[in-house]
Amino acid sequence: MKILLINANKEHKHNLRSHLLYKINSTPILVLQQIAAVTPERHTVQLIDDYYDPPDYNTNADLIGISTVTPSATRAYAIADEFRKRGKKVVLGGHHPSAVHKEAKKTCR
């Protein structure tokens, strides 16, 4: 199985000031790396940080996993919706979907 894991981020203007503020104010979230590390070797895992690399919606991944916190939830839902339109299975995780699971579930039917 091919798995694509995405760390969803708020959309940022990519200028030097915004980039530096993002680097200063963000704490690295390592959960996707941890998931990749424990995924059985028969699966392939690709990691994307949405701040730096937008998702490739034409990917041949079988499963899309999106991690999000509340400030980036709108972006995560938009990413999930686009993948679902293309017939991909999408799973949401992170602080926001855990806290507001009924809302998140609507995006991952």
N, C-alpha and C positions, 0 to 999 in steps of 0.2 A: 504494500500500500504506500502511496505517496502522500505525505502529510505536509501541509503548508501552515506554519504557525506565524501569526502576525501580532505584533505589539501595536495596537491602535493608538494614535496620538491625535491631539487636536491639530487642525490644519494651521500651519505656521507660515508666516511670510519668511522666505529664506533670504534674509539679509543678515549682515554681520551682527547687528544689535540683537535681533531675535534669536539668532543662533547662539550667541554667547549667553543670553538670559536663559535659554533652554538648557544649555550645558550646566549653568550654575544652579538652576532651580530644580533640576530633575535628579532623582535618585535612580540609579540603574535598577531595572527590574529584571531579575535573573530567572524568573519562573519558567520562561519558555526554553531557556538553555537547560534548565534542570529537567524539564519534560523530555527534551531531545536526548539528553544523556541517559535516561532510563527507558527510552523506547527500544524495543527489541530490534536487533540489527537487520532483520528481514524487511523492515520498513525504512523508507528514506524520509528524512525530515529536512525541510528548508525553513530558515528563520528570516523574518523581515521585520525591521523596525520602520513603521509607517512614517515616522518623521523624516527619515533619510531616503527611503525607497518606497514609492507607492506600489501597492500590490499589482501583480500581473493577473488581470481577470481572465485571461486566456490560458492560465496554467493547466497542466494536465494532472494536477493533484486530485486525489480521491477525497480528501478530507481537509477542510479549512478550519483551523482553530484560531480564535481571536481573543486576545487578552485585553481587558479595558478597565479603566478606573472611571469614576463619574465624569470628570471634565472631558474625557474623550469618548463617552458613551454614544453620542450622536454620530460621531465619525465611525465608530465600530459598527453601529447599526447600518449605516450607509454601505460600508464595505460588505457586511453580511448580506444585505439585500441584493447587492450587485452579483455576488457569487451565487446566491440562491436563484436569481433570474437565469443564470447559466447552468442550473441543474446540479450545483455542488452541494454537498452536505456540509453544514456549518455548525460549529460548536462555539459558544461564548464562555469565557471564564474570566476570572479576576474579581476585584473587590465589588465593582458595580453589579455585575450579573448575580453575584452571591447575595448582595443586599437587596436587590430589586429583581428577584428572579421571575416574577410574573410578567414584568415589562420585558425583560430580556427574552423570555420564552416566546413571545410574539414574533420576534425576529428570526428565531431558529426553528420554525415549524418543519 
